[in-house]
Amino acid sequence: MEPVPDLTGSLRLLDAFATAEPAACIGPRWWWGGSLDVEGLALGSVQAAATALESLTGSTGRYAVSSELTAASFDSLGHLRISGRKPQGFAPMSGFRPTADGWIRLHANYPHHAARLMETLRISTPDGLDRVLLSMTALEAEEAIIAGRGVAAAVRSREEWTATPMHTAASTGPWIGFTSPAAPVESPRSSSWVPSTDPFRPLAGLRVLDLTRVIAGPTATRLLGALGADVLRIDPPGLPELTDAFVDSGFDKRSAEADLNNAEALDVVHRLLSAADVAVTGYRHGGLDRFGVNPDRMLAARPDLVVVTLSAWGDSGPWNDRRGFDSLVQAACGIAERYGNVDDGWTPGALPVQALDHATGYGVAAAALALLSERLHTGRGGSAHVSLVRTAEVLFRLSVPGPASGVGGMPIPDFRLVDSPYGPLRFVGPPLTVDGVPLQYRKAPVKYGTSALAWQ
C-alpha cells in the first residue's frame, strides 16, 4: 500500500505514544476518487484508533486497518437495509438551495430544525422555501436561519473561507486536542479497569457513557462497543434520534432516555458518571455546561475519568456555539465548491461519503483509547476535543490524490445479517481486523430508549 497520511501525530502529545508505531493498513490505497484525499483521511483516522488500541493492550501488529472494511464502514448507512428498506437520506428541505447571489446548504432532517427554518423564513409549507431564499443573499439567509436557531451554512469558496476568523481558529492546533490535569491529583476511587486478554473484546468491563447524536459520536461509541465496552447511550426524550441513524450506529450499545432538565434524571446521570470510565459528549460547544456535564466539572469530580468531547465548529472561534453537521461544514469551508458539478450549470457538490463525520468519530475513539492507555500508567484521566471543522482542515492539508485515485472502485465486503427489534438488518462491520480476522459487532441495536439508566 502507498503511504497513508499519519494522523496519529496528535497521540504523541501523550507520553505513552512518544515512540508509537502506527498500526498497519492493508488493502488498496485509492478507491473513491476526487480532488481531495478522502481515502487518506479515512484510513488515517481508523489507523489512529488502531494505534491507540495497540498501545492500550500492549500489543504489536495485532490490530490493523482494512481499506476494504474502512470504505464500507464510512458508508455504513448507505449499505444498511432495515427489513429490506434502504434508509432515508436527507429530508426534502435539506440540501443545497440557490440564493440571490449563490448557494446555501440547509439541514432540516430533524423536525425541530425544519420547524425553526420555516418559522424563520415565514413560510407555512416547504413549497415557499426556494422563493424566499432567492430573495436573499447566501450570507443573509445563513445569518437569519442561525439567529432563528436553525441550521444552515452559505456555500463559500475556499478563498472566502480562509479569509474568515473561523478558519483561523479551525486550522490551529493538532487534530485531537488533549488536556491533562495541571498536576497529579488523588482520585476519589482507584482506576481499577484493565484491558481484557480477549483480543476481540479488550474493552470488556469498560463503562462508556454516550451523550452523542447523529453520526460522528455514535460511530466512535459503536467501535468501543464492538471492542467489548458497556456503552450506554442517553438521549433527550423530547428530541428523539432519527430511527435510521440510530439503527446504523446502535450496534453493541444500550439506549436510554433522560431529560437533563429534570432534577431527578440529572442526578441519575451524574451517578452514572461517577461510576463510568469514559464519557463522550457530542453537542455544540458549551451545550451541556448548565447541567454540569463538561470536562472541567466532570474531571473535578472524577480525576480518573476519560472525557472526549466533539462538536461541529470546535471549542474556539466565532462559530463555536453554532449547531452544525458534516454537510454544513463541507459547504462553509470550500469542499462543496471543490466538488461542484458543471453539468447544466454549476451546482455545489459533496464528498463521496460523510467522511468528516466518520473520520471525526474514529478520532474520538482514538482519543478515548489513548487517554485510557495513559491512565493505566498514571492513574489519572484527562480530556480531549475533536471537531468536524478541524477534520475538514486536516483533509485540505493532505496531498492531492495520485493518478490511480478511484480506479477500479472498492469491492464491498460480505454483508452481515441479524434480526433486531426493527426487523432483519443487513449491515457492514467495523473497519478493523484482529490477527487478520475482521472485527464483528456482537449485538443488534436495541429498541430506542428502552434500556435502564444503569450500568450492567
C-alpha positions in Angstrom: 0.0 0.0 0.0 1.1 3.5 -0.7 1.8 5.6 2.4 -1.2 6.6 4.5 -1.3 10.1 6.0 -0.1 9.9 9.6 -3.0 11.2 11.7 -1.5 9.6 14.8 0.6 12.6 15.4 -1.9 14.1 17.9 -1.5 10.9 20.0 2.2 11.8 20.6 1.0 14.6 22.8 0.6 11.9 25.4 3.7 10.3 27.0 2.5 6.8 26.1 2.9 7.5 22.4 6.3 9.1 22.2 7.6 6.2 20.2 4.4 4.5 19.0 4.4 3.0 15.5 1.2 3.5 13.5 -0.9 0.3 13.1 -0.7 -1.4 9.7 -3.1 -0.6 6.9 -3.9 -3.4 4.4 -5.5 -3.2 1.0 -5.9 -0.6 -1.8 -4.9 3.0 -1.1 -7.4 4.7 -3.5 -11.0 4.0 -4.5 -13.4 7.0 -4.2 -11.6 9.4 -6.5 -12.0 13.2 -6.4 -9.7 16.2 -5.8 -9.2 15.6 -2.1 -7.6 12.6 -0.4 -10.7 11.3 1.3 -9.3 7.8 1.3 -6.2 9.0 3.2 -8.4 10.8 5.8 -10.5 7.6 6.3 -7.5 5.3 6.6 -5.5 7.7 8.8 -8.4 8.2 11.2 -9.0 4.5 11.6 -5.3 3.9 11.9 -5.2 6.4 14.8 -7.8 4.4 16.6 -6.0 1.1 15.9 -2.7 2.6 17.1 -4.2 3.8 20.3 -5.7 0.3 20.8 -2.3 -1.3 20.3 -0.8 0.9 23.0 -3.7 0.3 25.4 -3.4 -3.5 25.0 0.3 -3.7 24.8 0.2 -5.5 21.5 2.2 -5.1 18.3 0.7 -5.9 14.9 -2.5 -7.4 16.3 -4.9 -4.6 15.2 -4.8 -3.5 11.6 -6.8 -1.3 9.3 -8.6 -2.9 6.3 -9.1 -0.5 3.5 -12.0 -2.7 2.2 -13.7 -2.6 5.6 -12.9 1.1 6.0 -14.5 2.0 2.7 -17.7 0.1 3.7 -17.9 1.4 7.2 -17.6 5.1 6.1 -20.8 4.4 4.1 -22.4 2.2 6.7 -25.8 3.9 6.4 -25.7 3.5 2.6 -25.2 -0.2 2.9 -27.7 -0.7 5.7 -31.1 -2.3 4.9 -33.9 -2.4 7.5 -36.4 -5.1 6.7 -35.2 -4.8 3.1 -35.7 -1.0 3.1 -33.0 1.5 2.2 -32.6 4.2 4.9 -33.9 7.6 4.2 -31.3 10.2 3.1 -31.7 13.9 3.6 -35.1 15.3 4.2 -36.9 17.3 1.5 -35.9 20.7 2.9 -32.3 19.7 3.5 -29.6 20.1 0.9 -28.3 22.8 -1.4 -30.6 25.7 -2.4 -29.9 28.7 -4.7 -30.0 32.2 -3.2 -29.9 35.6 -4.9 -26.1 35.5 -5.2 -25.1 31.9 -4.7 -26.0 28.8 -2.7 -26.8 27.8 0.8 -26.8 24.3 2.4 -29.7 23.6 4.8 -30.1 20.8 7.3 -33.7 20.1 8.2 -33.7 16.3 8.9 -34.8 16.8 12.5 -38.4 18.0 12.8 -37.4 20.8 15.3 -34.8 22.1 12.8 -37.4 22.0 10.0 -39.9 23.9 12.1 -37.4 26.6 13.0 -36.4 27.0 9.4 -40.0 27.5 8.3 -40.7 29.9 11.2 -37.6 32.0 10.5 -38.3 32.3 6.7 -42.0 32.8 7.4 -43.3 30.0 5.2 -46.1 27.7 6.0 -45.2 24.9 3.6 -41.9 23.8 2.1 -43.1 24.9 -1.3 -42.2 28.5 -0.4 -38.6 27.8 0.5 -36.9 28.5 -2.8 -38.9 31.7 -3.4 -37.8 33.2 -0.1 -34.2 32.1 -0.4 -33.9 33.6 -3.9 -34.8 37.0 -2.4 -31.8 36.8 0.0 -28.1 36.6 -0.4 -26.5 33.4 0.9 -24.9 35.2 3.9 -28.2 37.0 4.7 -30.0 33.6 4.7 -27.3 32.0 6.8 -27.4 34.8 9.4 -31.2 34.8 9.6 -31.5 31.0 10.0 -28.7 30.8 12.6 -30.4 33.6 14.5 -33.6 31.6 14.5 -31.8 28.6 16.0 -31.9 26.8 12.7 -29.0 25.0 10.9 -27.5 26.3 7.7 -24.3 27.4 6.0 -23.6 29.5 3.0 -21.6 27.8 0.3 -18.2 29.6 0.4 -15.2 29.2 -1.9 -12.0 28.0 -0.2 -10.6 31.5 -0.5 -13.6 33.1 1.1 -13.4 30.6 4.0 -9.7 31.0 4.6 -10.2 34.8 5.0 -12.6 34.3 8.0 -11.6 34.3 11.7 -13.4 30.9 11.9 -10.8 29.4 9.6 -8.0 30.7 11.7 -9.5 29.0 14.8 -10.3 25.8 13.0 -6.8 25.4 11.4 -4.9 25.9 14.7 -3.5 23.1 16.8 -3.5 19.4 16.5 -6.3 17.3 15.0 -7.1 15.9 18.5 -6.6 18.4 21.3 -5.7 16.7 24.6 -5.9 18.4 28.0 -4.5 16.7 31.1 -4.8 17.7 34.7 -2.4 20.5 35.6 -0.9 18.5 38.4 -1.2 15.0 39.8 -4.3 14.6 42.0 -5.7 11.9 44.2 -8.7 10.2 42.6 -11.7 9.6 44.8 -11.5 6.0 43.7 -8.8 3.8 42.1 -8.9 3.2 38.3 -9.4 -0.5 38.6 -10.3 -1.3 35.0 -7.7 -3.0 32.9 -7.9 -4.4 29.4 -9.2 -7.9 28.9 -7.0 -10.6 27.5 -9.6 -11.4 24.8 -8.1 -9.7 21.7 -11.6 -9.3 20.2 -13.1 -7.8 23.4 -10.2 -5.9 25.0 -12.6 -3.3 26.4 -14.8 -5.8 28.3 -15.9 -4.2 31.6 -15.2 -0.7 30.4 -18.1 1.7 31.1 -18.8 4.3 28.5 -21.5 7.0 28.9 -22.5 8.1 25.4 -24.1 11.6 25.2 -23.8 11.9 21.4 -26.1 12.0 18.4 -26.2 11.8 14.6 -23.1 10.1 13.1 -19.6 11.2 14.5 -20.1 10.4 18.2 -22.2 7.3 17.7 -19.6 6.0 15.3 -17.0 6.3 18.0 -19.0 4.6 20.7 -20.1 1.9 18.2 -16.5 0.9 17.8 -15.9 1.0 21.5 -18.9 -1.3 22.0 -17.6 -3.6 19.3 -14.4 -3.9 21.2 -16.4 -5.1 24.3 -17.2 -1.9 26.2 -20.5 -1.5 28.1 -21.8 1.6 26.1 -24.9 3.3 27.5 -26.3 5.9 25.1 -28.6 8.6 26.6 -30.9 10.9 24.5 -33.4 13.6 25.5 -36.9 12.3 25.3 -38.3 15.4 23.6 -35.8 15.2 20.7 -35.6 11.6 19.6 -32.9 10.5 17.2 -33.8 9.7 13.6 -34.6 6.0 13.5 -32.4 5.0 10.6 -29.4 6.9 12.0 -29.9 5.2 15.4 -30.1 1.7 13.9 -27.0 2.3 11.9 -24.9 3.3 14.9 -26.8 1.3 17.5 -24.8 -2.0 17.4 -23.2 -3.1 20.7 -24.7 -0.5 22.9 -27.8 0.2 25.0 -30.2 3.1 24.7 -31.9 5.1 27.4 -33.7 8.5 27.6 -33.1 11.1 30.3 -34.4 14.7 30.5 -31.5 16.6 31.9 -33.8 19.5 32.8 -35.4 17.1 35.3 -33.5 17.2 38.6 -34.1 13.5 39.3 -32.9 12.4 35.9 -29.9 14.7 36.0 -29.0 13.2 39.4 -29.1 9.7 37.9 -26.9 10.8 35.0 -24.3 12.2 37.4 -24.4 9.0 39.4 -23.7 7.1 36.2 -20.8 9.4 35.5 -19.4 8.7 39.0 -19.1 5.1 38.1 -18.1 5.5 34.4 -14.7 5.1 32.9 -15.3 7.1 29.7 -17.8 9.9 28.9 -18.3 11.1 25.3 -20.3 14.1 24.5 -21.4 15.4 21.1 -23.4 18.6 21.5 -22.4 22.1 20.4 -19.6 23.6 22.5 -21.0 24.5 25.9 -24.4 23.0 25.2 -24.3 20.8 28.3 -22.5 23.2 30.6 -25.6 24.2 32.5 -26.1 20.6 33.5 -22.5 20.3 34.9 -21.6 18.0 32.1 -18.4 19.5 30.8 -14.8 18.3 31.0 -13.7 20.6 33.9 -16.7 19.7 36.1 -16.5 16.0 35.3 -12.8 15.8 35.9 -13.1 17.8 39.1 -15.5 15.2 40.5 -13.6 12.3 38.9 -9.9 13.0 38.1 -9.5 9.4 36.7 -12.4 9.9 34.2 -11.7 10.0 30.5 -13.7 12.7 28.8 -13.9 13.2 25.0 -16.0 16.0 23.5 -16.8 16.6 19.9 -18.6 19.4 18.1 -19.2 20.7 14.6 -17.3 24.0 14.8 -14.7 23.4 17.5 -14.2 24.8 21.0 -12.9 28.2 19.9 -13.6 30.8 17.2 -16.7 32.9 16.5 -18.8 29.9 15.4 -18.0 27.6 18.4 -21.6 27.7 19.8 -23.3 27.1 16.4 -25.2 24.0 15.6 -23.7 22.1 12.7 -23.4 18.9 10.7 -20.9 17.3 8.3 -22.8 18.7 5.2 -22.8 22.2 6.6 -19.0 22.1 7.3 -18.4 20.9 3.8 -20.4 23.9 2.5 -18.7 26.5 4.6 -15.1 25.5 4.3 -14.8 25.1 0.5 -15.4 21.4 0.0 -18.8 21.9 -1.7 -17.2 24.3 -4.1 -14.2 22.0 -4.8 -16.6 19.1 -5.6 -19.1 21.3 -7.6 -20.8 19.9 -10.7 -20.7 21.7 -14.1 -23.4 19.8 -15.9 -26.3 22.1 -16.9 -24.8 25.0 -15.0 -22.6 24.9 -11.9 -24.0 23.4 -8.7 -22.3 22.6 -5.4 -21.2 19.1 -4.7 -20.2 16.9 -1.7 -17.7 14.3 -0.7 -18.5 10.7 -1.8 -19.3 9.8 1.8 -19.8 11.8 5.0 -16.2 11.5 5.7 -15.9 14.4 8.2 -18.4 12.7 10.4 -16.8 9.2 10.3 -13.2 10.4 10.5 -14.0 12.6 13.4 -15.8 9.6 15.1 -12.7 7.5 14.8 -10.7 10.4 16.1 -12.9 10.4 19.1 -12.4 6.7 19.6 -8.6 7.1 19.2 -8.7 9.9 21.9 -10.6 7.8 24.4 -8.3 4.8 23.8 -5.2 7.0 24.1 -6.3 8.6 27.3 -7.2 5.1 28.7 -3.6 4.0 27.8 -2.2 7.0 29.6 -4.5 6.3 32.6 -3.1 2.8 33.0 0.3 4.3 33.7 -0.6 7.4 35.7 -4.0 6.6 37.3 -5.3 9.9 36.1 -7.8 10.7 33.4 -7.9 13.7 31.1 -9.9 15.2 28.3 -9.8 15.6 24.5 -11.7 17.5 21.9 -12.3 16.8 18.2 -14.4 18.7 15.7 -15.8 18.3 12.2 -14.3 21.6 11.1 -10.8 20.7 12.3 -11.1 17.4 10.4 -12.0 19.3 7.3 -8.8 21.4 7.7 -6.8 18.2 8.0 -8.4 16.9 4.8 -7.3 20.1 2.9 -3.8 19.7 4.1 -3.4 16.1 2.8 -1.6 15.6 -0.5 -3.5 15.7 -3.8 -4.6 12.1 -4.7 -2.4 10.3 -7.2 -3.3 9.3 -10.8 -4.6 5.9 -9.7 -7.3 7.5 -7.4 -10.6 5.8 -7.8 -9.5 3.4 -10.5 -11.5 0.1 -10.1 -13.5 1.2 -7.1 -13.6 -0.9 -4.0 -15.3 -4.3 -3.6 -17.9 -4.4 -0.8 -17.1 -7.0 1.9 -19.6 -9.7 2.9 -22.8 -8.2 4.3 -23.8 -9.4 7.8 -27.4 -10.3 8.7 -29.1 -10.1 12.1 -32.6 -9.9 13.5 -33.5 -6.8 15.5 -36.5 -5.0 17.1 -36.6 -3.1 13.8 -36.8 -6.2 11.6 -34.0 -8.1 9.8 -30.9 -5.9 9.3 -28.2 -6.1 6.5 -25.1 -4.2 7.5 -21.4 -3.9 7.3 -18.9 -4.4 10.2 -16.2 -2.3 11.8 -13.0 -1.3 9.8 -10.5 -3.2 12.0 -9.0 -6.7 11.8 -7.8 -8.7 14.8 -4.9 -11.0 13.9 -6.1 -10.8 10.4 -9.8 -11.6 11.2 -12.4 -8.9 10.8 -13.8 -7.5 14.0 -17.6 -8.1 14.3 -20.5 -6.5 16.1 -21.9 -8.8 18.7 -25.4 -7.4 19.3 -28.1 -5.8 17.2 -29.4 -2.4 18.1 -31.9 -2.4 20.9 -35.3 -0.6 20.7 -34.6 3.1 21.1 -34.9 4.4 24.7 -35.8 1.1 26.3 -32.7 0.4 28.3 -32.4 1.1 32.0 -30.5 4.1 33.2 -27.9 1.9 35.0 -24.7 0.1 34.4 -24.8 -3.6 33.7 
